[in-house]
Amino acid sequence: MNRLYCVHPKDSYESVDIVSAKSNAEARYIASYSTQACCDESYIDIRAELIRPGDYYRFMNIRIDIIGEGFIKTDRKSGVLDWETEFIPLLKKAERANFVDESKEDLDDIITRLNTNVPADRTCSVCGCTPDHACPGGCYWVAEDLCSACAHECEEEDV
C-alpha cells in the first residue's frame, strides 16, 4: 500500500506534483526524475510531504480541501499521478476532499470537463496548444478549437 505525497522544490510551493510512493525517500526519488515541478531540482532540493487532512491544493479554479482522517493510502503503483485523470477522481471516489469552485463556473461542469476524453489531435486555433501540451499554467477546452487561456484573453480584450 502506498501513500500520496505532495512534491515540490524546497523553496517553492508554486508548482507541485502528486506522487504515490511507499516512503518520503521514494517520493523524492520519483520526483527528481519524473515530475514537472521538480525536473530541474536535485534530490536534496526536493521536498515530499504526506497529503493529510487540513491540506489544500489548487488546480485551475478548483480549491481541493483534504478531509477525513489519516494519510491518504492507495493501491496505485509508485509514480506520478495525473491531476485530471487520477488525483481528483481518487479523492472523489474515496470522499477525501471538498471541492470548492473559485471561479464563476459551476464546479460540476469543471469536473465533467476534466473527466471527458478529449481527442488527442485537438488544437487551439489561437495559441496552438493541444491536450498533450497545454498553455503555461494550464488550460481546458471551452470550445472545439479554443482553450480557456485564450478565451480569457479574448474576454479581457473585449472589455
Backbone as a printed PyTorch tensor [residue, N CA C, xyz], in Angstrom:
tensor([[[  0.8510,  -1.1750,   0.0000],
         [  0.0000,   0.0000,   0.0000],
         [  0.8980,   1.2390,   0.0000]],

        [[  0.6370,   2.1580,  -0.9040],
         [  1.3850,   3.4010,  -0.9940],
         [  0.6100,   4.5470,  -0.3520]],

        [[  1.3100,   5.6320,  -0.1000],
         [  0.6970,   6.8660,   0.3910],
         [  0.8910,   7.9370,  -0.6610]],

        [[  0.0630,   8.9720,  -0.5760],
         [  0.1860,  10.0870,  -1.5150],
         [  1.0270,  11.1910,  -0.9090]],

        [[  1.9610,  11.7160,  -1.7190],
         [  2.8490,  12.7910,  -1.3120],
         [  2.7020,  13.9660,  -2.2640]],

        [[  2.8040,  15.1540,  -1.7160],
         [  2.9180,  16.3760,  -2.4990],
         [  4.4190,  16.6420,  -2.6170]],

        [[  4.9280,  16.7500,  -3.8440],
         [  6.3530,  17.0110,  -4.0360],
         [  6.5350,  18.3790,  -4.6850]],

        [[  7.5860,  19.0880,  -4.2630],
         [  7.8410,  20.4330,  -4.7710],
         [  9.2830,  20.8160,  -4.4730]],

        [[  9.8130,  21.8250,  -5.1850],
         [ 11.1460,  22.3310,  -4.8440],
         [ 11.1350,  22.8510,  -3.4080]],

        [[ 12.2490,  22.7230,  -2.6960],
         [ 12.2700,  23.0360,  -1.2570],
         [ 11.8970,  24.4720,  -0.9150]],

        [[ 12.1120,  25.4130,  -1.8100],
         [ 11.8320,  26.8120,  -1.5040],
         [ 10.5820,  27.3550,  -2.2040]],

        [[  9.7520,  26.4710,  -2.7440],
         [  8.6080,  26.9610,  -3.5040],
         [  7.4300,  25.9910,  -3.4470]],

        [[  6.2420,  26.5720,  -3.3540],
         [  5.0080,  25.7950,  -3.4700],
         [  4.2580,  26.2020,  -4.7370]],

        [[  4.9160,  26.9580,  -5.6040],
         [  4.2470,  27.4620,  -6.8000],
         [  3.8660,  26.3490,  -7.7510]],

        [[  4.6560,  25.3110,  -7.8140],
         [  4.3660,  24.1770,  -8.6830],
         [  4.5540,  22.9090,  -7.8750]],

        [[  3.4990,  22.1140,  -7.7830],
         [  3.5860,  20.8710,  -7.0310],
         [  3.0580,  19.7260,  -7.8910]],

        [[  3.5230,  18.5330,  -7.5970],
         [  3.0140,  17.3230,  -8.2250],
         [  2.6130,  16.3560,  -7.1340]],

        [[  1.7880,  15.3930,  -7.4870],
         [  1.3300,  14.3790,  -6.5510],
         [  1.9740,  13.0550,  -6.9380]],

        [[  2.5710,  12.3850,  -5.9430],
         [  3.2890,  11.1390,  -6.1740],
         [  2.7480,  10.0630,  -5.2430]],

        [[  2.5900,   8.8580,  -5.7790],
         [  2.2620,   7.6820,  -4.9850],
         [  3.5840,   6.9690,  -4.6860]],

        [[  3.8720,   6.7370,  -3.3890],
         [  5.1440,   6.1160,  -3.0170],
         [  5.0250,   5.4260,  -1.6590]],

        [[  5.9710,   4.5330,  -1.3790],
         [  5.9920,   3.8240,  -0.1020],
         [  6.6440,   4.6460,   1.0110]],

        [[  7.5070,   5.6090,   0.6210],
         [  8.2260,   6.4000,   1.6270],
         [  8.5360,   7.7870,   1.0780]],

        [[  8.9460,   8.6680,   1.9890],
         [  9.3500,  10.0100,   1.6160],
         [ 10.5290,   9.9500,   0.6480]],

        [[ 11.4960,   9.0940,   0.9350],
         [ 12.6770,   8.9830,   0.0830],
         [ 12.3040,   8.5290,  -1.3270]],

        [[ 11.3950,   7.5580,  -1.4230],
         [ 10.9680,   7.0920,  -2.7390],
         [ 10.2220,   8.2080,  -3.4850]],

        [[  9.3810,   8.9620,  -2.7900],
         [  8.6450,  10.0690,  -3.4140],
         [  9.6180,  11.1090,  -3.9600]],

        [[ 10.6520,  11.4430,  -3.1940],
         [ 11.6410,  12.4190,  -3.6480],
         [ 12.4210,  11.8810,  -4.8480]],

        [[ 12.7490,  10.5970,  -4.8250],
         [ 13.4740,   9.9720,  -5.9380],
         [ 12.6360,  10.0310,  -7.2110]],

        [[ 11.3610,   9.6350,  -7.1030],
         [ 10.4600,   9.6800,  -8.2620],
         [ 10.3600,  11.1100,  -8.7780]],

        [[ 10.1930,  12.0650,  -7.8640],
         [ 10.0540,  13.4680,  -8.2510],
         [ 11.2880,  13.9870,  -8.9850]],

        [[ 12.4550,  13.5500,  -8.5640],
         [ 13.6790,  14.0620,  -9.1830],
         [ 13.8270,  13.6190, -10.6330]],

        [[ 13.1290,  12.5520, -11.0250],
         [ 13.2370,  12.0450, -12.3870],
         [ 11.9570,  12.1610, -13.2080]],

        [[ 10.8170,  12.3730, -12.5490],
         [  9.5580,  12.1850, -13.2630],
         [  8.5740,  13.3360, -13.2410]],

        [[  8.7640,  14.3480, -12.4060],
         [  7.7230,  15.3580, -12.2770],
         [  8.1150,  16.6680, -12.9320]],

        [[  7.0970,  17.4190, -13.3750],
         [  7.3500,  18.7260, -13.9640],
         [  7.8000,  19.7250, -12.9050]],

        [[  7.2070,  19.6480, -11.7180],
         [  7.5150,  20.6170, -10.6630],
         [  8.9760,  20.5410, -10.2280]],

        [[  9.5550,  19.3510, -10.2930],
         [ 10.9010,  19.1550,  -9.7360],
         [ 11.9360,  18.7520, -10.7800]],

        [[ 11.6240,  18.8630, -12.0560],
         [ 12.5180,  18.3400, -13.0890],
         [ 13.8910,  19.0030, -13.0960]],

        [[ 14.0000,  20.2340, -12.6260],
         [ 15.2950,  20.9230, -12.6270],
         [ 15.9630,  20.9100, -11.2540]],

        [[ 15.4250,  20.1330, -10.3260],
         [ 15.9350,  20.1110,  -8.9550],
         [ 16.7400,  18.8350,  -8.6880]],

        [[ 17.7210,  18.9430,  -7.8090],
         [ 18.4380,  17.7430,  -7.3800],
         [ 17.6460,  17.0790,  -6.2580]],

        [[ 17.9520,  15.8350,  -5.9900],
         [ 17.2490,  15.0510,  -4.9640],
         [ 17.1990,  15.7890,  -3.6240]],

        [[ 18.3210,  16.4100,  -3.2170],
         [ 18.3590,  17.0740,  -1.9090],
         [ 17.5540,  18.3750,  -1.8640]],

        [[ 17.1900,  18.9050,  -3.0390],
         [ 16.4200,  20.1480,  -3.0990],
         [ 14.9230,  19.9180,  -3.2930]],

        [[ 14.4850,  18.6770,  -3.1410],
         [ 13.0670,  18.3360,  -3.3150],
         [ 12.4640,  17.9940,  -1.9610]],

        [[ 11.2670,  18.5000,  -1.7270],
         [ 10.5190,  18.1740,  -0.5140],
         [  9.3350,  17.2950,  -0.8870]],

        [[  9.0930,  16.2730,  -0.0860],
         [  7.9310,  15.3990,  -0.2550],
         [  7.1770,  15.4070,   1.0710]],

        [[  5.9240,  15.7980,   1.0230],
         [  5.1140,  15.8910,   2.2330],
         [  3.8810,  15.0080,   2.0740]],

        [[  3.5840,  14.2190,   3.0830],
         [  2.3850,  13.3950,   3.0430],
         [  1.1550,  14.2810,   2.9190]],

        [[  0.2200,  13.8680,   2.0910],
         [ -1.0410,  14.5980,   1.9600],
         [ -1.9150,  14.1780,   3.1320]],

        [[ -2.3980,  15.1560,   3.8880],
         [ -3.1460,  14.8730,   5.1140],
         [ -4.3340,  15.8160,   5.2570]],

        [[ -5.2900,  15.4460,   6.1160],
         [ -6.4350,  16.3290,   6.3590],
         [ -5.9680,  17.7170,   6.7930]],

        [[ -6.6500,  18.7250,   6.2880],
         [ -6.2860,  20.1090,   6.5820],
         [ -5.4700,  20.7420,   5.4620]],

        [[ -4.8200,  19.9210,   4.6220],
         [ -4.0820,  20.4490,   3.4790],
         [ -5.0670,  20.9110,   2.4090]],

        [[ -4.6210,  21.8060,   1.5630],
         [ -5.4330,  22.1520,   0.4040],
         [ -4.5200,  22.4010,  -0.7860]],

        [[ -5.0930,  22.1940,  -1.9660],
         [ -4.3700,  22.3690,  -3.2170],
         [ -5.2700,  23.1200,  -4.1730]],

        [[ -4.6610,  23.7310,  -5.1750],
         [ -5.4410,  24.4140,  -6.2030],
         [ -5.1080,  23.7890,  -7.5500]],

        [[ -6.1550,  23.5220,  -8.3020],
         [ -5.9920,  23.0290,  -9.6660],
         [ -6.9690,  23.8120, -10.5240]],

        [[ -6.4380,  24.5950, -11.4360],
         [ -7.2390,  25.5110, -12.2370],
         [ -7.9940,  26.4170, -11.2690]],

        [[ -9.3070,  26.4660, -11.3370],
         [-10.0850,  27.3170, -10.4370],
         [-10.7280,  26.5230,  -9.3080]],

        [[-10.2070,  25.3450,  -9.0420],
         [-10.7740,  24.4840,  -8.0120],
         [ -9.8350,  24.4540,  -6.8110]],

        [[-10.3940,  24.7150,  -5.6380],
         [ -9.6370,  24.5340,  -4.3990],
         [-10.0280,  23.1640,  -3.8630]],

        [[ -9.0240,  22.3380,  -3.5850],
         [ -9.2390,  20.9760,  -3.1230],
         [ -8.8400,  20.9130,  -1.6540]],

        [[ -9.8270,  20.8210,  -0.7680],
         [ -9.5800,  20.7210,   0.6720],
         [ -9.5840,  19.2480,   1.0720]],

        [[ -8.4740,  18.7710,   1.6170],
         [ -8.3660,  17.3730,   2.0290],
         [ -9.0950,  17.1880,   3.3530]],

        [[ -9.9490,  16.1770,   3.4260],
         [-10.7240,  15.8960,   4.6350],
         [-10.5350,  14.4340,   5.0330]],

        [[-11.2020,  14.0300,   6.1140],
         [-11.1180,  12.6460,   6.5730],
         [-10.1080,  12.5130,   7.6850]],

        [[ -9.7120,  11.2830,   7.9360],
         [ -8.7310,  11.0170,   8.9820],
         [ -7.5290,  10.2870,   8.4170]],

        [[ -6.3620,  10.6550,   8.8840],
         [ -5.1320,   9.9640,   8.4950],
         [ -4.6500,  10.3240,   7.1000]],

        [[ -3.5370,   9.7000,   6.7360],
         [ -2.9380,   9.9190,   5.4310],
         [ -3.7400,   9.1880,   4.3650]],

        [[ -3.6380,   9.6430,   3.1420],
         [ -4.3620,   9.0060,   2.0470],
         [ -3.5130,   7.8670,   1.5000]],

        [[ -4.0880,   6.6760,   1.5140],
         [ -3.4070,   5.4820,   1.0130],
         [ -4.0260,   5.0960,  -0.3290]],

        [[ -3.2370,   4.4020,  -1.1470],
         [ -3.7100,   3.9840,  -2.4630],
         [ -3.0630,   2.6690,  -2.8770]],

        [[ -3.7850,   1.9140,  -3.6820],
         [ -3.2450,   0.6770,  -4.2530],
         [ -2.4640,   0.9490,  -5.5260]],

        [[ -2.4730,   2.2100,  -5.9610],
         [ -1.7650,   2.5640,  -7.1920],
         [ -0.2710,   2.3310,  -7.0140]],

        [[  0.3650,   1.8330,  -8.0830],
         [  1.8100,   1.6100,  -8.0120],
         [  2.5420,   2.9400,  -7.8550]],

        [[  3.7910,   2.8780,  -7.4570],
         [  4.5980,   4.0830,  -7.2580],
         [  4.7270,   4.8600,  -8.5620]],

        [[  4.6020,   6.1840,  -8.4620],
         [  4.7510,   7.0340,  -9.6370],
         [  3.9900,   8.3370,  -9.4710]],

        [[  4.0500,   9.1620, -10.5020],
         [  3.3960,  10.4680, -10.5060],
         [  1.9340,  10.2820, -10.8980]],

        [[  1.0340,  10.9480, -10.1690],
         [ -0.3910,  10.9130, -10.5070],
         [ -0.7480,  12.1190, -11.3570]],

        [[ -1.5140,  11.8790, -12.3970],
         [ -2.0350,  12.9660, -13.2060],
         [ -3.1870,  13.6110, -12.4360]],

        [[ -3.1800,  14.9370, -12.3200],
         [ -4.2080,  15.6430, -11.5530],
         [ -5.6010,  15.3450, -12.0800]],

        [[ -5.7790,  15.4440, -13.4050],
         [ -7.1050,  15.3380, -14.0010],
         [ -7.6570,  13.9270, -14.0060]],

        [[ -6.8310,  12.9560, -14.3620],
         [ -7.3420,  11.6000, -14.5580],
         [ -7.1400,  10.6720, -13.3740]],

        [[ -6.2630,  11.0460, -12.4150],
         [ -6.0050,  10.1430, -11.2900],
         [ -6.2500,  10.7750,  -9.9210]],

        [[ -5.6140,  11.9280,  -9.6420],
         [ -5.6810,  12.5110,  -8.3010],
         [ -7.0940,  12.9660,  -7.9350]],

        [[ -7.7060,  13.8050,  -8.7610],
         [ -9.0480,  14.3060,  -8.4590],
         [-10.0640,  13.1600,  -8.3940]],

        [[-10.0820,  12.2330,  -9.3950],
         [-11.0300,  11.1130,  -9.2820],
         [-10.7850,  10.2350,  -8.0440]],

        [[ -9.5150,  10.0180,  -7.6620],
         [ -9.2200,   9.2260,  -6.4680],
         [ -9.8030,   9.8850,  -5.2190]],

        [[ -9.6270,  11.1970,  -5.0980],
         [-10.1610,  11.9190,  -3.9430],
         [-11.6810,  11.8770,  -3.9160]],

        [[-12.2970,  12.0240,  -5.0810],
         [-13.7600,  11.9800,  -5.1460],
         [-14.2810,  10.6040,  -4.7520]],

        [[-13.6700,   9.5660,  -5.2970],
         [-14.1220,   8.1990,  -5.0200],
         [-13.9770,   7.8560,  -3.5410]],

        [[-12.8690,   8.2620,  -2.9400],
         [-12.6130,   7.9710,  -1.5260],
         [-13.3150,   8.9550,  -0.5880]],

        [[-13.9860,   9.9630,  -1.1650],
         [-14.6410,  11.0110,  -0.3760],
         [-13.6700,  11.6340,   0.6290]],

        [[-12.4800,  11.9890,   0.1260],
         [-11.4310,  12.5500,   0.9750],
         [-11.1860,  14.0260,   0.6960]],

        [[-12.0880,  14.6730,  -0.0430],
         [-11.8680,  16.0900,  -0.3460],
         [-13.1830,  16.8130,  -0.5620]],

        [[-13.1430,  18.0880,  -0.2300],
         [-14.2080,  19.0120,  -0.6220],
         [-13.6520,  19.8240,  -1.7750]],

        [[-14.4580,  19.9940,  -2.8130],
         [-14.0340,  20.7500,  -3.9740],
         [-14.7720,  22.0860,  -3.9580]],

        [[-14.0130,  23.1660,  -3.9220],
         [-14.5920,  24.4940,  -3.8280],
         [-14.3510,  25.2310,  -5.1390]],

        [[-15.4320,  25.6600,  -5.7630],
         [-15.3460,  26.3910,  -7.0180],
         [-14.9130,  27.8260,  -6.7240]],

        [[-13.7700,  28.2200,  -7.2590],
         [-13.2880,  29.5800,  -7.0640],
         [-13.4120,  30.3990,  -8.3450]],

        [[-14.2500,  29.9320,  -9.2340],
         [-14.4830,  30.6680, -10.4750],
         [-15.9670,  30.9700, -10.5990]],

        [[-16.3390,  31.5010, -11.7330],
         [-17.7480,  31.7800, -11.9850],
         [-18.4650,  30.5530, -12.5490]],

        [[-17.7030,  29.5150, -12.8810],
         [-18.2960,  28.3300, -13.4830],
         [-18.8680,  27.3980, -12.4240]],

        [[-19.7530,  26.5310, -12.8490],
         [-20.3100,  25.5120, -11.9780],
         [-19.2660,  24.4100, -11.7930]],

        [[-19.0000,  24.0110, -10.5500],
         [-17.9700,  23.0130, -10.2560],
         [-18.2370,  21.7050, -10.9750]],

        [[-19.4820,  21.2570, -11.0320],
         [-19.7910,  20.0050, -11.7130],
         [-19.4130,  20.0650, -13.1850]],

        [[-19.6020,  21.2420, -13.8160],
         [-19.2100,  21.3960, -15.2140],
         [-17.6960,  21.2660, -15.3740]],

        [[-16.9350,  21.8240, -14.4260],
         [-15.4730,  21.7320, -14.4840],
         [-15.0300,  20.2800, -14.3340]],

        [[-15.5590,  19.5780, -13.3250],
         [-15.1770,  18.1800, -13.0890],
         [-15.5590,  17.3290, -14.2990]],

        [[-16.7390,  17.5450, -14.8560],
         [-17.1590,  16.7980, -16.0420],
         [-16.1930,  17.0370, -17.1840]],

        [[-15.8140,  18.3020, -17.3800],
         [-14.8800,  18.6300, -18.4540],
         [-13.5270,  17.9660, -18.2140]],

        [[-13.0610,  17.9380, -16.9670],
         [-11.7750,  17.3090, -16.6560],
         [-11.7900,  15.8240, -16.9640]],

        [[-12.9240,  15.1820, -16.7520],
         [-13.0210,  13.7350, -16.9220],
         [-13.4470,  13.3210, -18.3170]],

        [[-13.6830,  14.2730, -19.1950],
         [-14.0910,  13.9680, -20.5590],
         [-12.8540,  13.6460, -21.3820]],

        [[-12.9300,  12.5620, -22.1350],
         [-11.8090,  12.2210, -23.0110],
         [-11.7700,  13.1990, -24.1760]],

        [[-10.6780,  13.9070, -24.2980],
         [-10.5050,  14.9040, -25.3440],
         [ -9.6760,  14.2780, -26.4590]],

        [[-10.1060,  14.4250, -27.7270],
         [ -9.3190,  13.8730, -28.8330],
         [ -7.8850,  14.4110, -28.8120]],

        [[ -6.9190,  13.5340, -29.0310],
         [ -5.5010,  13.9090, -28.9550],
         [ -5.1010,  14.9010, -30.0450]],

        [[ -5.8470,  14.9440, -31.1540],
         [ -5.4740,  15.8340, -32.2450],
         [ -6.1180,  17.2160, -32.1460]],

        [[ -6.8020,  17.5160, -31.0670],
         [ -7.4370,  18.8260, -30.8800],
         [ -6.3550,  19.8920, -30.7070]],

        [[ -6.5430,  21.0360, -31.3550],
         [ -5.5770,  22.1380, -31.2930],
         [ -6.3310,  23.4470, -31.1450]],

        [[ -5.8250,  24.3300, -30.2770],
         [ -6.4230,  25.6570, -30.1120],
         [ -6.0870,  26.4920, -31.3470]],

        [[ -7.0990,  27.1390, -31.9160],
         [ -6.8940,  27.9310, -33.1350],
         [ -6.1560,  29.2430, -32.8640]],

        [[ -6.0550,  29.6500, -31.5970],
         [ -5.3830,  30.9070, -31.2720],
         [ -3.9140,  30.6810, -30.9280]],

        [[ -3.6470,  29.7850, -29.9540],
         [ -2.2620,  29.6150, -29.4810],
         [ -1.6010,  28.3160, -29.9400]],

        [[ -2.3960,  27.3520, -30.4110],
         [ -1.8260,  26.0990, -30.8990],
         [ -1.6110,  25.0420, -29.8320]],

        [[ -2.0780,  25.2640, -28.5910],
         [ -1.9000,  24.2450, -27.5550],
         [ -2.7200,  23.0010, -27.9080]],

        [[ -2.3320,  21.8700, -27.3230],
         [ -3.0040,  20.5940, -27.5610],
         [ -3.2760,  19.9240, -26.2160]],

        [[ -4.0370,  18.8280, -26.1900],
         [ -4.2540,  18.1120, -24.9250],
         [ -2.9430,  17.6440, -24.2750]],

        [[ -1.9250,  17.3710, -25.0810],
         [ -0.6400,  16.9190, -24.5340],
         [  0.3120,  18.0600, -24.2040]],

        [[  0.0620,  19.2560, -24.7210],
         [  0.9320,  20.4100, -24.4940],
         [  0.0640,  21.6300, -24.1850]],

        [[ -0.3620,  21.7330, -22.9310],
         [ -1.2580,  22.8130, -22.5130],
         [ -0.5030,  24.1400, -22.4060]],

        [[ -1.2660,  25.1870, -22.2410],
         [ -0.6850,  26.5180, -22.0270],
         [  0.0460,  26.5620, -20.6850]],

        [[  1.0390,  27.4440, -20.5150],
         [  1.6790,  27.6020, -19.2070],
         [  0.6230,  27.9540, -18.1610]],

        [[  0.6330,  27.2510, -17.0620],
         [ -0.3690,  27.4740, -16.0220],
         [ -1.6100,  26.6260, -16.2080]],

        [[ -1.6850,  25.9080, -17.3370],
         [ -2.8050,  25.0070, -17.5850],
         [ -3.9590,  25.6660, -18.3060]],

        [[ -4.7420,  24.8560, -18.9810],
         [ -5.9390,  25.3170, -19.6670],
         [ -6.8480,  24.1300, -19.9040]],

        [[ -8.0530,  24.4130, -20.3570],
         [ -9.0100,  23.3670, -20.7090],
         [ -9.8030,  23.8650, -21.9090]],

        [[-10.5880,  22.9780, -22.4970],
         [-11.3130,  23.3180, -23.7180],
         [-12.6420,  23.9710, -23.3900]],

        [[-12.8720,  25.1500, -23.9780],
         [-14.1540,  25.8260, -23.8220],
         [-14.9690,  25.7360, -25.1130]],

        [[-14.3120,  25.3990, -26.1990],
         [-14.9620,  25.1780, -27.4890],
         [-14.1130,  24.1680, -28.2560]],

        [[-14.6250,  23.7140, -29.3740],
         [-13.9310,  22.6830, -30.1530],
         [-12.4940,  23.0900, -30.4990]],

        [[-12.2730,  24.3930, -30.7550],
         [-10.9410,  24.8430, -31.1660],
         [-10.4370,  26.0370, -30.3460]],

        [[-10.8960,  26.1540, -29.0840],
         [-10.4930,  27.2810, -28.2430],
         [-10.2420,  26.8220, -26.8180]],

        [[ -9.0380,  27.1460, -26.2940],
         [ -8.7090,  26.7850, -24.9120],
         [ -9.1340,  27.9080, -23.9620]],

        [[ -9.2170,  27.5790, -22.6880],
         [ -9.6800,  28.5440, -21.6840],
         [ -8.7480,  29.7470, -21.5510]],

        [[ -7.4360,  29.5310, -21.7040],
         [ -6.4820,  30.6440, -21.5740],
         [ -6.7290,  31.6850, -22.6690]],

        [[ -6.9390,  31.2240, -23.8850],
         [ -7.1830,  32.1510, -24.9920],
         [ -8.5640,  32.7840, -24.8790]],

        [[ -9.5470,  32.0190, -24.4080],
         [-10.8890,  32.5760, -24.2180],
         [-10.8420,  33.6960, -23.1960]],

        [[-10.0620,  33.4970, -22.1160],
         [ -9.9270,  34.5120, -21.0720],
         [ -9.2640,  35.7760, -21.6370]],

        [[ -8.2190,  35.5960, -22.4450],
         [ -7.5420,  36.7370, -23.0680],
         [ -8.4940,  37.4850, -23.9910]],

        [[ -9.3270,  36.7420, -24.7410],
         [-10.2880,  37.3730, -25.6520],
         [-11.3100,  38.1950, -24.8640]],

        [[-11.7670,  37.6770, -23.7110],
         [-12.7040,  38.4010, -22.8610],
         [-12.0890,  39.6990, -22.3690]],

        [[-10.8040,  39.6570, -21.9570],
         [-10.1330,  40.8630, -21.4470],
         [ -9.9880,  41.9100, -22.5490]],

        [[ -9.7390,  41.4770, -23.7860],
         [ -9.5850,  42.4010, -24.9070],
         [-10.9080,  43.0810, -25.2290]],

        [[-12.0280,  42.3640, -25.0180],
         [-13.3450,  42.9180, -25.3180],
         [-13.7810,  43.9700, -24.2980]],

        [[-13.1730,  43.9490, -23.1050],
         [-13.5970,  44.8780, -22.0330],
         [-13.0630,  46.2390, -22.2510]]])
